[in-house]
């Protein structure tokens, strides 16, 4: 997250792939519910 939090570029653009920015999240259960996600950077 440090790489993304420290980035000052705007719009969609690439970042390094090592370490990957995303990974499979096996501990999350998705249900059909209203959800609010907050970006607390």
PDB file with SEQRES, HELIX, SHEET and CRYST1 records, atoms N, CA, C and O in Angstrom:
SEQRES   1 A   41  UNK UNK UNK UNK UNK UNK UNK UNK UNK UNK UNK UNK UNK          
SEQRES   2 A   41  UNK UNK UNK UNK UNK UNK UNK UNK UNK UNK UNK UNK UNK          
SEQRES   3 A   41  UNK UNK UNK UNK UNK UNK UNK UNK UNK UNK UNK UNK UNK          
SEQRES   4 A   41  UNK UNK                                                      
HELIX    1 AA1 UNK A    2  UNK A    5  1                                   4    
CRYST1    1.000    1.000    1.000  90.00  90.00  90.00 P 1           1          
ATOM      1  N   UNK A   1       0.812  -1.196   0.000  1.00  0.00           N  
ATOM      2  CA  UNK A   1       0.000   0.000   0.000  1.00  0.00           C  
ATOM      3  C   UNK A   1       0.855   1.259   0.000  1.00  0.00           C  
ATOM      4  O   UNK A   1       0.401   2.318  -0.434  1.00  0.00           O  
ATOM      5  N   UNK A   2       2.069   1.154   0.475  1.00  0.00           N  
ATOM      6  CA  UNK A   2       2.922   2.332   0.525  1.00  0.00           C  
ATOM      7  C   UNK A   2       3.183   2.929  -0.845  1.00  0.00           C  
ATOM      8  O   UNK A   2       3.245   4.149  -0.994  1.00  0.00           O  
ATOM      9  N   UNK A   3       3.335   2.076  -1.842  1.00  0.00           N  
ATOM     10  CA  UNK A   3       3.592   2.564  -3.200  1.00  0.00           C  
ATOM     11  C   UNK A   3       2.398   3.352  -3.729  1.00  0.00           C  
ATOM     12  O   UNK A   3       2.576   4.399  -4.352  1.00  0.00           O  
ATOM     13  N   UNK A   4       1.201   2.866  -3.491  1.00  0.00           N  
ATOM     14  CA  UNK A   4      -0.008   3.550  -3.961  1.00  0.00           C  
ATOM     15  C   UNK A   4      -0.242   4.822  -3.144  1.00  0.00           C  
ATOM     16  O   UNK A   4      -0.569   5.867  -3.707  1.00  0.00           O  
ATOM     17  N   UNK A   5      -0.078   4.741  -1.837  1.00  0.00           N  
ATOM     18  CA  UNK A   5      -0.314   5.903  -0.979  1.00  0.00           C  
ATOM     19  C   UNK A   5       0.660   7.036  -1.290  1.00  0.00           C  
ATOM     20  O   UNK A   5       0.302   8.208  -1.171  1.00  0.00           O  
ATOM     21  N   UNK A   6       1.884   6.702  -1.684  1.00  0.00           N  
ATOM     22  CA  UNK A   6       2.879   7.714  -1.973  1.00  0.00           C  
ATOM     23  C   UNK A   6       2.862   8.219  -3.405  1.00  0.00           C  
ATOM     24  O   UNK A   6       3.621   9.127  -3.744  1.00  0.00           O  
ATOM     25  N   UNK A   7       2.015   7.653  -4.247  1.00  0.00           N  
ATOM     26  CA  UNK A   7       1.970   8.026  -5.664  1.00  0.00           C  
ATOM     27  C   UNK A   7       1.214   9.338  -5.844  1.00  0.00           C  
ATOM     28  O   UNK A   7       0.135   9.514  -5.278  1.00  0.00           O  
ATOM     29  N   UNK A   8       1.764  10.249  -6.617  1.00  0.00           N  
ATOM     30  CA  UNK A   8       1.130  11.542  -6.875  1.00  0.00           C  
ATOM     31  C   UNK A   8       0.562  11.647  -8.288  1.00  0.00           C  
ATOM     32  O   UNK A   8       0.014  12.685  -8.659  1.00  0.00           O  
ATOM     33  N   UNK A   9       0.687  10.574  -9.084  1.00  0.00           N  
ATOM     34  CA  UNK A   9       0.158  10.595 -10.446  1.00  0.00           C  
ATOM     35  C   UNK A   9      -1.354  10.469 -10.407  1.00  0.00           C  
ATOM     36  O   UNK A   9      -1.902   9.847  -9.498  1.00  0.00           O  
ATOM     37  N   UNK A  10      -2.033  11.053 -11.387  1.00  0.00           N  
ATOM     38  CA  UNK A  10      -3.488  10.994 -11.468  1.00  0.00           C  
ATOM     39  C   UNK A  10      -3.901  10.062 -12.591  1.00  0.00           C  
ATOM     40  O   UNK A  10      -3.134   9.826 -13.524  1.00  0.00           O  
ATOM     41  N   UNK A  11      -5.121   9.530 -12.500  1.00  0.00           N  
ATOM     42  CA  UNK A  11      -5.643   8.651 -13.535  1.00  0.00           C  
ATOM     43  C   UNK A  11      -5.056   7.253 -13.426  1.00  0.00           C  
ATOM     44  O   UNK A  11      -4.216   6.979 -12.569  1.00  0.00           O  
ATOM     45  N   UNK A  12      -5.513   6.379 -14.309  1.00  0.00           N  
ATOM     46  CA  UNK A  12      -5.051   4.991 -14.301  1.00  0.00           C  
ATOM     47  C   UNK A  12      -3.647   4.922 -14.875  1.00  0.00           C  
ATOM     48  O   UNK A  12      -3.396   5.450 -15.958  1.00  0.00           O  
ATOM     49  N   UNK A  13      -2.732   4.281 -14.167  1.00  0.00           N  
ATOM     50  CA  UNK A  13      -1.355   4.123 -14.627  1.00  0.00           C  
ATOM     51  C   UNK A  13      -0.739   2.915 -13.923  1.00  0.00           C  
ATOM     52  O   UNK A  13      -1.200   2.527 -12.850  1.00  0.00           O  
ATOM     53  N   UNK A  14       0.286   2.325 -14.506  1.00  0.00           N  
ATOM     54  CA  UNK A  14       0.875   1.107 -13.928  1.00  0.00           C  
ATOM     55  C   UNK A  14       1.762   1.403 -12.718  1.00  0.00           C  
ATOM     56  O   UNK A  14       2.289   2.504 -12.556  1.00  0.00           O  
ATOM     57  N   UNK A  15       1.904   0.395 -11.889  1.00  0.00           N  
ATOM     58  CA  UNK A  15       2.853   0.391 -10.775  1.00  0.00           C  
ATOM     59  C   UNK A  15       3.674  -0.883 -10.895  1.00  0.00           C  
ATOM     60  O   UNK A  15       3.356  -1.755 -11.704  1.00  0.00           O  
ATOM     61  N   UNK A  16       4.731  -0.995 -10.093  1.00  0.00           N  
ATOM     62  CA  UNK A  16       5.568  -2.191 -10.157  1.00  0.00           C  
ATOM     63  C   UNK A  16       4.750  -3.429  -9.811  1.00  0.00           C  
ATOM     64  O   UNK A  16       3.744  -3.343  -9.107  1.00  0.00           O  
ATOM     65  N   UNK A  17       5.185  -4.570 -10.305  1.00  0.00           N  
ATOM     66  CA  UNK A  17       4.461  -5.817 -10.059  1.00  0.00           C  
ATOM     67  C   UNK A  17       5.104  -6.641  -8.952  1.00  0.00           C  
ATOM     68  O   UNK A  17       4.617  -7.726  -8.635  1.00  0.00           O  
ATOM     69  N   UNK A  18       6.176  -6.153  -8.365  1.00  0.00           N  
ATOM     70  CA  UNK A  18       6.844  -6.894  -7.300  1.00  0.00           C  
ATOM     71  C   UNK A  18       7.105  -5.967  -6.120  1.00  0.00           C  
ATOM     72  O   UNK A  18       7.998  -5.125  -6.217  1.00  0.00           O  
ATOM     73  N   UNK A  19       6.397  -6.071  -5.043  1.00  0.00           N  
ATOM     74  CA  UNK A  19       5.335  -7.047  -4.768  1.00  0.00           C  
ATOM     75  C   UNK A  19       4.045  -6.647  -5.469  1.00  0.00           C  
ATOM     76  O   UNK A  19       3.848  -5.470  -5.773  1.00  0.00           O  
ATOM     77  N   UNK A  20       3.169  -7.603  -5.728  1.00  0.00           N  
ATOM     78  CA  UNK A  20       1.912  -7.295  -6.410  1.00  0.00           C  
ATOM     79  C   UNK A  20       1.034  -6.381  -5.553  1.00  0.00           C  
ATOM     80  O   UNK A  20       1.054  -6.464  -4.325  1.00  0.00           O  
ATOM     81  N   UNK A  21       0.268  -5.511  -6.207  1.00  0.00           N  
ATOM     82  CA  UNK A  21      -0.632  -4.613  -5.484  1.00  0.00           C  
ATOM     83  C   UNK A  21      -1.870  -5.341  -4.977  1.00  0.00           C  
ATOM     84  O   UNK A  21      -2.468  -4.928  -3.984  1.00  0.00           O  
ATOM     85  N   UNK A  22      -2.256  -6.417  -5.650  1.00  0.00           N  
ATOM     86  CA  UNK A  22      -3.464  -7.150  -5.282  1.00  0.00           C  
ATOM     87  C   UNK A  22      -3.137  -8.621  -5.090  1.00  0.00           C  
ATOM     88  O   UNK A  22      -2.205  -9.141  -5.705  1.00  0.00           O  
ATOM     89  N   UNK A  23      -3.894  -9.285  -4.246  1.00  0.00           N  
ATOM     90  CA  UNK A  23      -3.765 -10.724  -4.061  1.00  0.00           C  
ATOM     91  C   UNK A  23      -5.145 -11.296  -3.772  1.00  0.00           C  
ATOM     92  O   UNK A  23      -6.081 -10.559  -3.460  1.00  0.00           O  
ATOM     93  N   UNK A  24      -5.264 -12.611  -3.878  1.00  0.00           N  
ATOM     94  CA  UNK A  24      -6.531 -13.278  -3.603  1.00  0.00           C  
ATOM     95  C   UNK A  24      -6.811 -13.168  -2.108  1.00  0.00           C  
ATOM     96  O   UNK A  24      -5.940 -13.451  -1.285  1.00  0.00           O  
ATOM     97  N   UNK A  25      -8.010 -12.763  -1.766  1.00  0.00           N  
ATOM     98  CA  UNK A  25      -8.406 -12.569  -0.371  1.00  0.00           C  
ATOM     99  C   UNK A  25      -9.380 -13.675   0.014  1.00  0.00           C  
ATOM    100  O   UNK A  25     -10.584 -13.556  -0.211  1.00  0.00           O  
ATOM    101  N   UNK A  26      -8.862 -14.740   0.589  1.00  0.00           N  
ATOM    102  CA  UNK A  26      -9.682 -15.916   0.884  1.00  0.00           C  
ATOM    103  C   UNK A  26     -10.465 -15.797   2.194  1.00  0.00           C  
ATOM    104  O   UNK A  26     -11.334 -16.629   2.454  1.00  0.00           O  
ATOM    105  N   UNK A  27     -10.188 -14.795   3.021  1.00  0.00           N  
ATOM    106  CA  UNK A  27     -10.873 -14.675   4.306  1.00  0.00           C  
ATOM    107  C   UNK A  27     -12.097 -13.748   4.261  1.00  0.00           C  
ATOM    108  O   UNK A  27     -12.698 -13.471   5.299  1.00  0.00           O  
ATOM    109  N   UNK A  28     -12.465 -13.273   3.073  1.00  0.00           N  
ATOM    110  CA  UNK A  28     -13.616 -12.379   2.933  1.00  0.00           C  
ATOM    111  C   UNK A  28     -14.795 -13.151   2.364  1.00  0.00           C  
ATOM    112  O   UNK A  28     -14.651 -13.906   1.402  1.00  0.00           O  
ATOM    113  N   UNK A  29     -15.960 -12.955   2.966  1.00  0.00           N  
ATOM    114  CA  UNK A  29     -17.195 -13.571   2.484  1.00  0.00           C  
ATOM    115  C   UNK A  29     -18.037 -12.472   1.854  1.00  0.00           C  
ATOM    116  O   UNK A  29     -18.302 -11.454   2.494  1.00  0.00           O  
ATOM    117  N   UNK A  30     -18.461 -12.662   0.611  1.00  0.00           N  
ATOM    118  CA  UNK A  30     -19.265 -11.676  -0.099  1.00  0.00           C  
ATOM    119  C   UNK A  30     -20.729 -12.074   0.002  1.00  0.00           C  
ATOM    120  O   UNK A  30     -21.106 -13.193  -0.344  1.00  0.00           O  
ATOM    121  N   UNK A  31     -21.553 -11.139   0.481  1.00  0.00           N  
ATOM    122  CA  UNK A  31     -22.987 -11.365   0.584  1.00  0.00           C  
ATOM    123  C   UNK A  31     -23.704 -10.251  -0.158  1.00  0.00           C  
ATOM    124  O   UNK A  31     -23.137  -9.182  -0.383  1.00  0.00           O  
ATOM    125  N   UNK A  32     -24.937 -10.497  -0.533  1.00  0.00           N  
ATOM    126  CA  UNK A  32     -25.735  -9.511  -1.258  1.00  0.00           C  
ATOM    127  C   UNK A  32     -26.302  -8.501  -0.256  1.00  0.00           C  
ATOM    128  O   UNK A  32     -27.459  -8.595   0.153  1.00  0.00           O  
ATOM    129  N   UNK A  33     -25.458  -7.527   0.131  1.00  0.00           N  
ATOM    130  CA  UNK A  33     -25.844  -6.522   1.115  1.00  0.00           C  
ATOM    131  C   UNK A  33     -25.334  -5.159   0.673  1.00  0.00           C  
ATOM    132  O   UNK A  33     -24.374  -5.066  -0.091  1.00  0.00           O  
ATOM    133  N   UNK A  34     -25.980  -4.098   1.158  1.00  0.00           N  
ATOM    134  CA  UNK A  34     -25.500  -2.750   0.899  1.00  0.00           C  
ATOM    135  C   UNK A  34     -24.174  -2.563   1.640  1.00  0.00           C  
ATOM    136  O   UNK A  34     -24.068  -2.905   2.817  1.00  0.00           O  
ATOM    137  N   UNK A  35     -23.168  -2.022   0.956  1.00  0.00           N  
ATOM    138  CA  UNK A  35     -21.839  -1.889   1.532  1.00  0.00           C  
ATOM    139  C   UNK A  35     -21.294  -0.491   1.276  1.00  0.00           C  
ATOM    140  O   UNK A  35     -21.516   0.080   0.209  1.00  0.00           O  
ATOM    141  N   UNK A  36     -20.589   0.053   2.240  1.00  0.00           N  
ATOM    142  CA  UNK A  36     -19.896   1.327   2.090  1.00  0.00           C  
ATOM    143  C   UNK A  36     -18.416   1.063   2.327  1.00  0.00           C  
ATOM    144  O   UNK A  36     -18.041   0.500   3.355  1.00  0.00           O  
ATOM    145  N   UNK A  37     -17.574   1.468   1.379  1.00  0.00           N  
ATOM    146  CA  UNK A  37     -16.128   1.301   1.501  1.00  0.00           C  
ATOM    147  C   UNK A  37     -15.511   2.685   1.645  1.00  0.00           C  
ATOM    148  O   UNK A  37     -15.763   3.565   0.822  1.00  0.00           O  
ATOM    149  N   UNK A  38     -14.706   2.883   2.681  1.00  0.00           N  
ATOM    150  CA  UNK A  38     -14.059   4.165   2.924  1.00  0.00           C  
ATOM    151  C   UNK A  38     -12.570   4.062   2.640  1.00  0.00           C  
ATOM    152  O   UNK A  38     -11.917   3.113   3.074  1.00  0.00           O  
ATOM    153  N   UNK A  39     -12.031   5.032   1.912  1.00  0.00           N  
ATOM    154  CA  UNK A  39     -10.594   5.116   1.665  1.00  0.00           C  
ATOM    155  C   UNK A  39     -10.016   6.055   2.718  1.00  0.00           C  
ATOM    156  O   UNK A  39     -10.203   7.269   2.633  1.00  0.00           O  
ATOM    157  N   UNK A  40      -9.324   5.514   3.696  1.00  0.00           N  
ATOM    158  CA  UNK A  40      -8.817   6.302   4.818  1.00  0.00           C  
ATOM    159  C   UNK A  40      -7.353   6.694   4.662  1.00  0.00           C  
ATOM    160  O   UNK A  40      -6.645   6.903   5.648  1.00  0.00           O  
ATOM    161  N   UNK A  41      -6.905   6.792   3.396  1.00  0.00           N  
ATOM    162  CA  UNK A  41      -5.498   7.175   3.211  1.00  0.00           C  
ATOM    163  C   UNK A  41      -5.265   8.541   3.752  1.00  0.00           C  
ATOM    164  O   UNK A  41      -4.144   9.046   3.693  1.00  0.00           O  
TER     165      UNK A  41                                                      
END                                                                             
